[in-house]
Amino acid sequence: MATFISLLTFTDQGIRNVKDSPERLRAFEAMAEKLSVKMKGAYYTVGKYDMIVITEGADDAATAALLKVSALGNVRSETLRAFSAEEMKKIIAKIA
């Protein structure tokens, strides 16, 4: 399973309806689970990004979940593929 860290910012639409954001987050979690993607954590933040969401799943399923939520128009995302130290150790072994 791949881990993804998504940095989210509210769109104009998303910030106008910010009071609905916790419910939208739960709806995303349910939708992601239907795609076999698990939400490992979600945090509201202050600064450049409004939220950080951590998901785990197959590359194509996680990408589909993030595209689906972005298409709703409430957030924009920048998503990073994350690797554990053990995963990175295996990757580095391939370049030696």
Phi and psi in radians as a Rosetta constraint file:
Dihedral C 1 N 2 CA 2 C 2 CIRCULARHARMONIC -1.572 0.35
Dihedral N 2 CA 2 C 2 N 3 CIRCULARHARMONIC 2.592 0.35
Dihedral C 2 N 3 CA 3 C 3 CIRCULARHARMONIC -1.885 0.35
Dihedral N 3 CA 3 C 3 N 4 CIRCULARHARMONIC 2.387 0.35
Dihedral C 3 N 4 CA 4 C 4 CIRCULARHARMONIC -2.228 0.35
Dihedral N 4 CA 4 C 4 N 5 CIRCULARHARMONIC 2.424 0.35
Dihedral C 4 N 5 CA 5 C 5 CIRCULARHARMONIC -1.998 0.35
Dihedral N 5 CA 5 C 5 N 6 CIRCULARHARMONIC 2.051 0.35
Dihedral C 5 N 6 CA 6 C 6 CIRCULARHARMONIC -1.880 0.35
Dihedral N 6 CA 6 C 6 N 7 CIRCULARHARMONIC 2.229 0.35
Dihedral C 6 N 7 CA 7 C 7 CIRCULARHARMONIC -1.754 0.35
Dihedral N 7 CA 7 C 7 N 8 CIRCULARHARMONIC 2.038 0.35
Dihedral C 7 N 8 CA 8 C 8 CIRCULARHARMONIC -1.954 0.35
Dihedral N 8 CA 8 C 8 N 9 CIRCULARHARMONIC 2.517 0.35
Dihedral C 8 N 9 CA 9 C 9 CIRCULARHARMONIC -2.195 0.35
Dihedral N 9 CA 9 C 9 N 10 CIRCULARHARMONIC 2.486 0.35
Dihedral C 9 N 10 CA 10 C 10 CIRCULARHARMONIC -1.262 0.35
Dihedral N 10 CA 10 C 10 N 11 CIRCULARHARMONIC 2.435 0.35
Dihedral C 10 N 11 CA 11 C 11 CIRCULARHARMONIC -1.397 0.35
Dihedral N 11 CA 11 C 11 N 12 CIRCULARHARMONIC 3.091 0.35
Dihedral C 11 N 12 CA 12 C 12 CIRCULARHARMONIC -1.004 0.35
Dihedral N 12 CA 12 C 12 N 13 CIRCULARHARMONIC -0.748 0.35
Dihedral C 12 N 13 CA 13 C 13 CIRCULARHARMONIC -1.069 0.35
Dihedral N 13 CA 13 C 13 N 14 CIRCULARHARMONIC -0.772 0.35
Dihedral C 13 N 14 CA 14 C 14 CIRCULARHARMONIC -1.129 0.35
Dihedral N 14 CA 14 C 14 N 15 CIRCULARHARMONIC -0.693 0.35
Dihedral C 14 N 15 CA 15 C 15 CIRCULARHARMONIC -1.314 0.35
Dihedral N 15 CA 15 C 15 N 16 CIRCULARHARMONIC -0.549 0.35
Dihedral C 15 N 16 CA 16 C 16 CIRCULARHARMONIC -1.095 0.35
Dihedral N 16 CA 16 C 16 N 17 CIRCULARHARMONIC -0.548 0.35
Dihedral C 16 N 17 CA 17 C 17 CIRCULARHARMONIC -1.951 0.35
Dihedral N 17 CA 17 C 17 N 18 CIRCULARHARMONIC 0.579 0.35
Dihedral C 17 N 18 CA 18 C 18 CIRCULARHARMONIC -1.040 0.35
Dihedral N 18 CA 18 C 18 N 19 CIRCULARHARMONIC -0.524 0.35
Dihedral C 18 N 19 CA 19 C 19 CIRCULARHARMONIC -1.088 0.35
Dihedral N 19 CA 19 C 19 N 20 CIRCULARHARMONIC -0.379 0.35
Dihedral C 19 N 20 CA 20 C 20 CIRCULARHARMONIC -1.561 0.35
Dihedral N 20 CA 20 C 20 N 21 CIRCULARHARMONIC -0.045 0.35
Dihedral C 20 N 21 CA 21 C 21 CIRCULARHARMONIC -1.011 0.35
Dihedral N 21 CA 21 C 21 N 22 CIRCULARHARMONIC -0.772 0.35
Dihedral C 21 N 22 CA 22 C 22 CIRCULARHARMONIC -1.052 0.35
Dihedral N 22 CA 22 C 22 N 23 CIRCULARHARMONIC -0.654 0.35
Dihedral C 22 N 23 CA 23 C 23 CIRCULARHARMONIC -1.209 0.35
Dihedral N 23 CA 23 C 23 N 24 CIRCULARHARMONIC -0.654 0.35
Dihedral C 23 N 24 CA 24 C 24 CIRCULARHARMONIC -1.119 0.35
Dihedral N 24 CA 24 C 24 N 25 CIRCULARHARMONIC -0.654 0.35
Dihedral C 24 N 25 CA 25 C 25 CIRCULARHARMONIC -1.096 0.35
Dihedral N 25 CA 25 C 25 N 26 CIRCULARHARMONIC -0.769 0.35
Dihedral C 25 N 26 CA 26 C 26 CIRCULARHARMONIC -1.135 0.35
Dihedral N 26 CA 26 C 26 N 27 CIRCULARHARMONIC -0.645 0.35
Dihedral C 26 N 27 CA 27 C 27 CIRCULARHARMONIC -1.143 0.35
Dihedral N 27 CA 27 C 27 N 28 CIRCULARHARMONIC -0.685 0.35
Dihedral C 27 N 28 CA 28 C 28 CIRCULARHARMONIC -1.092 0.35
Dihedral N 28 CA 28 C 28 N 29 CIRCULARHARMONIC -0.765 0.35
Dihedral C 28 N 29 CA 29 C 29 CIRCULARHARMONIC -1.038 0.35
Dihedral N 29 CA 29 C 29 N 30 CIRCULARHARMONIC -0.768 0.35
Dihedral C 29 N 30 CA 30 C 30 CIRCULARHARMONIC -1.148 0.35
Dihedral N 30 CA 30 C 30 N 31 CIRCULARHARMONIC -0.739 0.35
Dihedral C 30 N 31 CA 31 C 31 CIRCULARHARMONIC -1.125 0.35
Dihedral N 31 CA 31 C 31 N 32 CIRCULARHARMONIC -0.744 0.35
Dihedral C 31 N 32 CA 32 C 32 CIRCULARHARMONIC -1.101 0.35
Dihedral N 32 CA 32 C 32 N 33 CIRCULARHARMONIC -0.730 0.35
Dihedral C 32 N 33 CA 33 C 33 CIRCULARHARMONIC -1.056 0.35
Dihedral N 33 CA 33 C 33 N 34 CIRCULARHARMONIC -0.606 0.35
Dihedral C 33 N 34 CA 34 C 34 CIRCULARHARMONIC -1.135 0.35
Dihedral N 34 CA 34 C 34 N 35 CIRCULARHARMONIC -0.411 0.35
Dihedral C 34 N 35 CA 35 C 35 CIRCULARHARMONIC -1.670 0.35
Dihedral N 35 CA 35 C 35 N 36 CIRCULARHARMONIC 0.171 0.35
Dihedral C 35 N 36 CA 36 C 36 CIRCULARHARMONIC 1.146 0.35
Dihedral N 36 CA 36 C 36 N 37 CIRCULARHARMONIC 0.594 0.35
Dihedral C 36 N 37 CA 37 C 37 CIRCULARHARMONIC -1.964 0.35
Dihedral N 37 CA 37 C 37 N 38 CIRCULARHARMONIC 2.265 0.35
Dihedral C 37 N 38 CA 38 C 38 CIRCULARHARMONIC -1.810 0.35
Dihedral N 38 CA 38 C 38 N 39 CIRCULARHARMONIC 2.274 0.35
Dihedral C 38 N 39 CA 39 C 39 CIRCULARHARMONIC -1.451 0.35
Dihedral N 39 CA 39 C 39 N 40 CIRCULARHARMONIC 1.984 0.35
Dihedral C 39 N 40 CA 40 C 40 CIRCULARHARMONIC -1.494 0.35
Dihedral N 40 CA 40 C 40 N 41 CIRCULARHARMONIC -0.410 0.35
Dihedral C 40 N 41 CA 41 C 41 CIRCULARHARMONIC -3.050 0.35
Dihedral N 41 CA 41 C 41 N 42 CIRCULARHARMONIC 2.693 0.35
Dihedral C 41 N 42 CA 42 C 42 CIRCULARHARMONIC -2.580 0.35
Dihedral N 42 CA 42 C 42 N 43 CIRCULARHARMONIC 2.323 0.35
Dihedral C 42 N 43 CA 43 C 43 CIRCULARHARMONIC -2.395 0.35
Dihedral N 43 CA 43 C 43 N 44 CIRCULARHARMONIC 2.322 0.35
Dihedral C 43 N 44 CA 44 C 44 CIRCULARHARMONIC -1.449 0.35
Dihedral N 44 CA 44 C 44 N 45 CIRCULARHARMONIC 2.419 0.35
Dihedral C 44 N 45 CA 45 C 45 CIRCULARHARMONIC -2.264 0.35
Dihedral N 45 CA 45 C 45 N 46 CIRCULARHARMONIC 2.881 0.35
Dihedral C 45 N 46 CA 46 C 46 CIRCULARHARMONIC -2.050 0.35
Dihedral N 46 CA 46 C 46 N 47 CIRCULARHARMONIC 2.301 0.35
Dihedral C 46 N 47 CA 47 C 47 CIRCULARHARMONIC 2.326 0.35
Dihedral N 47 CA 47 C 47 N 48 CIRCULARHARMONIC -2.556 0.35
Dihedral C 47 N 48 CA 48 C 48 CIRCULARHARMONIC -1.075 0.35
Dihedral N 48 CA 48 C 48 N 49 CIRCULARHARMONIC -0.615 0.35
Dihedral C 48 N 49 CA 49 C 49 CIRCULARHARMONIC -1.958 0.35
Dihedral N 49 CA 49 C 49 N 50 CIRCULARHARMONIC 2.557 0.35
Dihedral C 49 N 50 CA 50 C 50 CIRCULARHARMONIC -1.595 0.35
Dihedral N 50 CA 50 C 50 N 51 CIRCULARHARMONIC -0.444 0.35
Dihedral C 50 N 51 CA 51 C 51 CIRCULARHARMONIC -2.628 0.35
Dihedral N 51 CA 51 C 51 N 52 CIRCULARHARMONIC 2.722 0.35
Dihedral C 51 N 52 CA 52 C 52 CIRCULARHARMONIC -2.221 0.35
Dihedral N 52 CA 52 C 52 N 53 CIRCULARHARMONIC 2.237 0.35
Dihedral C 52 N 53 CA 53 C 53 CIRCULARHARMONIC -2.160 0.35
Dihedral N 53 CA 53 C 53 N 54 CIRCULARHARMONIC 2.300 0.35
Dihedral C 53 N 54 CA 54 C 54 CIRCULARHARMONIC -1.945 0.35
Dihedral N 54 CA 54 C 54 N 55 CIRCULARHARMONIC 2.146 0.35
Dihedral C 54 N 55 CA 55 C 55 CIRCULARHARMONIC -2.194 0.35
Dihedral N 55 CA 55 C 55 N 56 CIRCULARHARMONIC 2.812 0.35
Dihedral C 55 N 56 CA 56 C 56 CIRCULARHARMONIC -2.436 0.35
Dihedral N 56 CA 56 C 56 N 57 CIRCULARHARMONIC 2.293 0.35
Dihedral C 56 N 57 CA 57 C 57 CIRCULARHARMONIC 3.022 0.35
Dihedral N 57 CA 57 C 57 N 58 CIRCULARHARMONIC -3.099 0.35
Dihedral C 57 N 58 CA 58 C 58 CIRCULARHARMONIC -1.143 0.35
Dihedral N 58 CA 58 C 58 N 59 CIRCULARHARMONIC 2.565 0.35
Dihedral C 58 N 59 CA 59 C 59 CIRCULARHARMONIC -0.865 0.35
Dihedral N 59 CA 59 C 59 N 60 CIRCULARHARMONIC -0.876 0.35
Dihedral C 59 N 60 CA 60 C 60 CIRCULARHARMONIC -1.202 0.35
Dihedral N 60 CA 60 C 60 N 61 CIRCULARHARMONIC -0.650 0.35
Dihedral C 60 N 61 CA 61 C 61 CIRCULARHARMONIC -1.207 0.35
Dihedral N 61 CA 61 C 61 N 62 CIRCULARHARMONIC -0.750 0.35
Dihedral C 61 N 62 CA 62 C 62 CIRCULARHARMONIC -1.137 0.35
Dihedral N 62 CA 62 C 62 N 63 CIRCULARHARMONIC -0.715 0.35
Dihedral C 62 N 63 CA 63 C 63 CIRCULARHARMONIC -1.114 0.35
Dihedral N 63 CA 63 C 63 N 64 CIRCULARHARMONIC -0.740 0.35
Dihedral C 63 N 64 CA 64 C 64 CIRCULARHARMONIC -1.065 0.35
Dihedral N 64 CA 64 C 64 N 65 CIRCULARHARMONIC -0.748 0.35
Dihedral C 64 N 65 CA 65 C 65 CIRCULARHARMONIC -1.096 0.35
Dihedral N 65 CA 65 C 65 N 66 CIRCULARHARMONIC -0.755 0.35
Dihedral C 65 N 66 CA 66 C 66 CIRCULARHARMONIC -1.206 0.35
Dihedral N 66 CA 66 C 66 N 67 CIRCULARHARMONIC -0.663 0.35
Dihedral C 66 N 67 CA 67 C 67 CIRCULARHARMONIC -1.142 0.35
Dihedral N 67 CA 67 C 67 N 68 CIRCULARHARMONIC -0.700 0.35
Dihedral C 67 N 68 CA 68 C 68 CIRCULARHARMONIC -1.107 0.35
Dihedral N 68 CA 68 C 68 N 69 CIRCULARHARMONIC -0.771 0.35
Dihedral C 68 N 69 CA 69 C 69 CIRCULARHARMONIC -1.232 0.35
Dihedral N 69 CA 69 C 69 N 70 CIRCULARHARMONIC -0.635 0.35
Dihedral C 69 N 70 CA 70 C 70 CIRCULARHARMONIC -1.141 0.35
Dihedral N 70 CA 70 C 70 N 71 CIRCULARHARMONIC -0.605 0.35
Dihedral C 70 N 71 CA 71 C 71 CIRCULARHARMONIC -1.127 0.35
Dihedral N 71 CA 71 C 71 N 72 CIRCULARHARMONIC -0.332 0.35
Dihedral C 71 N 72 CA 72 C 72 CIRCULARHARMONIC -1.261 0.35
Dihedral N 72 CA 72 C 72 N 73 CIRCULARHARMONIC -0.346 0.35
Dihedral C 72 N 73 CA 73 C 73 CIRCULARHARMONIC 1.566 0.35
Dihedral N 73 CA 73 C 73 N 74 CIRCULARHARMONIC 0.139 0.35
Dihedral C 73 N 74 CA 74 C 74 CIRCULARHARMONIC -1.618 0.35
Dihedral N 74 CA 74 C 74 N 75 CIRCULARHARMONIC -0.422 0.35
Dihedral C 74 N 75 CA 75 C 75 CIRCULARHARMONIC -2.425 0.35
Dihedral N 75 CA 75 C 75 N 76 CIRCULARHARMONIC 2.745 0.35
Dihedral C 75 N 76 CA 76 C 76 CIRCULARHARMONIC -2.002 0.35
Dihedral N 76 CA 76 C 76 N 77 CIRCULARHARMONIC 2.575 0.35
Dihedral C 76 N 77 CA 77 C 77 CIRCULARHARMONIC -2.270 0.35
Dihedral N 77 CA 77 C 77 N 78 CIRCULARHARMONIC 2.637 0.35
Dihedral C 77 N 78 CA 78 C 78 CIRCULARHARMONIC -2.167 0.35
Dihedral N 78 CA 78 C 78 N 79 CIRCULARHARMONIC 2.061 0.35
Dihedral C 78 N 79 CA 79 C 79 CIRCULARHARMONIC -2.009 0.35
Dihedral N 79 CA 79 C 79 N 80 CIRCULARHARMONIC 2.364 0.35
Dihedral C 79 N 80 CA 80 C 80 CIRCULARHARMONIC -2.016 0.35
Dihedral N 80 CA 80 C 80 N 81 CIRCULARHARMONIC 2.350 0.35
Dihedral C 80 N 81 CA 81 C 81 CIRCULARHARMONIC -1.420 0.35
Dihedral N 81 CA 81 C 81 N 82 CIRCULARHARMONIC 2.182 0.35
Dihedral C 81 N 82 CA 82 C 82 CIRCULARHARMONIC -1.861 0.35
Dihedral N 82 CA 82 C 82 N 83 CIRCULARHARMONIC 2.572 0.35
Dihedral C 82 N 83 CA 83 C 83 CIRCULARHARMONIC -2.214 0.35
Dihedral N 83 CA 83 C 83 N 84 CIRCULARHARMONIC 2.372 0.35
Dihedral C 83 N 84 CA 84 C 84 CIRCULARHARMONIC -1.261 0.35
Dihedral N 84 CA 84 C 84 N 85 CIRCULARHARMONIC 2.928 0.35
Dihedral C 84 N 85 CA 85 C 85 CIRCULARHARMONIC -1.062 0.35
Dihedral N 85 CA 85 C 85 N 86 CIRCULARHARMONIC -0.675 0.35
Dihedral C 85 N 86 CA 86 C 86 CIRCULARHARMONIC -1.160 0.35
Dihedral N 86 CA 86 C 86 N 87 CIRCULARHARMONIC -0.726 0.35
Dihedral C 86 N 87 CA 87 C 87 CIRCULARHARMONIC -1.087 0.35
Dihedral N 87 CA 87 C 87 N 88 CIRCULARHARMONIC -0.732 0.35
Dihedral C 87 N 88 CA 88 C 88 CIRCULARHARMONIC -1.150 0.35
Dihedral N 88 CA 88 C 88 N 89 CIRCULARHARMONIC -0.639 0.35
Dihedral C 88 N 89 CA 89 C 89 CIRCULARHARMONIC -1.042 0.35
Dihedral N 89 CA 89 C 89 N 90 CIRCULARHARMONIC -0.749 0.35
Dihedral C 89 N 90 CA 90 C 90 CIRCULARHARMONIC -1.155 0.35
Dihedral N 90 CA 90 C 90 N 91 CIRCULARHARMONIC -0.667 0.35
Dihedral C 90 N 91 CA 91 C 91 CIRCULARHARMONIC -1.146 0.35
Dihedral N 91 CA 91 C 91 N 92 CIRCULARHARMONIC -0.804 0.35
Dihedral C 91 N 92 CA 92 C 92 CIRCULARHARMONIC -1.090 0.35
Dihedral N 92 CA 92 C 92 N 93 CIRCULARHARMONIC -0.627 0.35
Dihedral C 92 N 93 CA 93 C 93 CIRCULARHARMONIC -1.061 0.35
Dihedral N 93 CA 93 C 93 N 94 CIRCULARHARMONIC -0.470 0.35
Dihedral C 93 N 94 CA 94 C 94 CIRCULARHARMONIC -1.339 0.35
Dihedral N 94 CA 94 C 94 N 95 CIRCULARHARMONIC -0.278 0.35
Dihedral C 94 N 95 CA 95 C 95 CIRCULARHARMONIC -1.728 0.35
Dihedral N 95 CA 95 C 95 N 96 CIRCULARHARMONIC -0.072 0.35
